């Protein structure tokens, strides 16, 4: 019986090792297929939806395959695409992209300066234009078209309160506050 347990333990150990080795080979095959890829599209296809692997492909290959052949590189700083020879720009292509970026920055700077000069010119011209329209003559006297309110006669109110009603409590409170303010205001 002891011998049976030892053989079962060794059998499980060997089976676990085989499964672990098979998994390692399978993972290695998937990643080696991605490493052997010639461009982004091949790399992404071999990744088979593995986001980490696809991100790695995007890091390795800057260019994307064009439908008619060749590759294109998208520069997000310029929001513009450049045709390149291979899956990654060569040193000469990188220099061309960088010089295009410098031209792009120069054009943006010129546009900003032109807009600032135009705004300054408009601000300088504005006071002269306002002086033409600033002399309207003597001020007009306006008379109110709404008649003054008519004083209404006092309405006699019933001073009899039913104890416990909200209206009665409010009337008592407002009378007490009025009397308190009236008594403090007479001493001054």
DADACOR-V208536 format. One record per run of one state. SS is the DSSP state (H for helix, E for strand, C for the rest). FROM is the first residue (numbers start at 1). LEN is the number of residues. If there is no record, write none. Layout:
SS/FROM/LEN  SS/FROM/LEN
This chain:
C/1/1  H/2/34  C/36/4  H/40/8  C/48/3  H/51/10  C/61/3  E/64/2  C/66/5  E/71/5  C/76/4  E/80/5  C/85/6  H/91/43  C/134/32  H/166/21  C/187/2
